[in-house]
Amino acid sequence: MKYNWLYIIPVLIFSSCTNTSPDDLTDNDPITELVKYDTDIAPIIQSQCIQCHNSNFASGGLALENYTDVRTSTESGSLIDRITRNAGDPLIMPQNSQLPAASINLIIQWQIDGFLEN
């Protein structure tokens, strides 16, 4: 009987030393794609910003007509600062409004992803 324990104890020890759990066998993380200017950011800028920030009427001296304009404003922190202000703040953009959280998150993620263009 005591010899059986010599076999059982090592089996228990080795079987408990595994990195696999039921959670490891499934991928519960959502698959996310990198955020890109042309497909993700440009539509937000076109629908929410370009009316006041274009070359004909650059409110605050800021035009957001193309990738370079938007990237420069985002890199400087200006765009992120303005779109993340609290409702009612006189410096919030779009003026007297706030972008949907999903749009704000896309712009921030675009910056994190490295300002991909296409």
N, C-alpha and C positions, 0 to 999 in steps of 0.2 A: 504494500500500500504506500509506503513512504517513497518508493521508487516512482510511482505514478506522479507524485508532486514534482519530482525533478523534471518531468516532461511538461506538466501542465503550467508551471510557473513561467518558464521561458516562452511558451506559446502565448500566454496572457500578456507578458511584457512586450513581446514583439508585435503582437496584434494591436496593442494600444499606441504604438509609435508610428502611426501613419498620418500623413497630411491630408488624406482624403476624407471629406465629410459629405453628407448629402448636398449641402450648399455648394460645395466645390464642383459638383457634377452638373449643375445648371448655371447658365449665364443669366443672371437677373439684371445685370447692368444694361440700360438702354444703349443701343448703338447710336452714337452721335457722329454727325459729319462735321467737318471743319466749316466754319462760317466764312463765306466769300462775299466780296463786295458786289459783284455783278448780280448774283442770284439772291442774296439776303439783305444787304445793306442799301443798295441803290433804290430798291422799291420803297423802303421806309423814307429815305431822303426825298424821293420824288413826291410821295404822297403827303409828307408832313412838314418838310423844311424848305423846299425849293421855291415856294411861292414868295417867301421873304428873303431868301438867301441865294440870289442868282446874280449874274453879272450886270443886269439892268437895274436891279434894286437889291443891293447887298446890305441888308439891315445890319447895323453894328459893324459895318465894314467887312462882313463875312459872307463870302460866296461859297456855296456847297454844290457846285455844278458837276464835279467829276471826282474820280477816285483820289487824286492828289489833294484836292481841297478838303475832302472829308477826312482823309488819313492825317493830314497836317493838323486839322482841328482836333482830331481825336488824340493824336500823339501829344499835343500840347496840354491836353486835359480839359480844354475849353468846352468841347462838345459834351463829354461825359459829365462835367460839372453842371452844365446847364440842363441837361435832360434828366438828371437825378435829383434836382432840387425838389423841395416839398411843394405841394399844391399851394397856391396863394403867394409864393415867393415872386417878387416882381422880375427876377432874372430867369425864371423858368422858361424853357423852350420845349415845345412850341408855346408861344406867348398865350397866357391865360388858359393854359391847358396842360396836359401831361401825356407823354407817349405811353402806350400800353406797356406794362411790365415786360411782356415778351419781346417787344421791340428794343427796349433798353437793354435787356439781357443779351440779345443778339449783337448789339453794337459793342457791348463790353466783351463778349466772347470773341468777336472779330478781332479786337485788340489783343486778347490773350492768344488767339490762334496765329497772330503774326501778320495781320492786315493783308490777307490773301485777296488777290484781285479777281481771278477767274477760278 
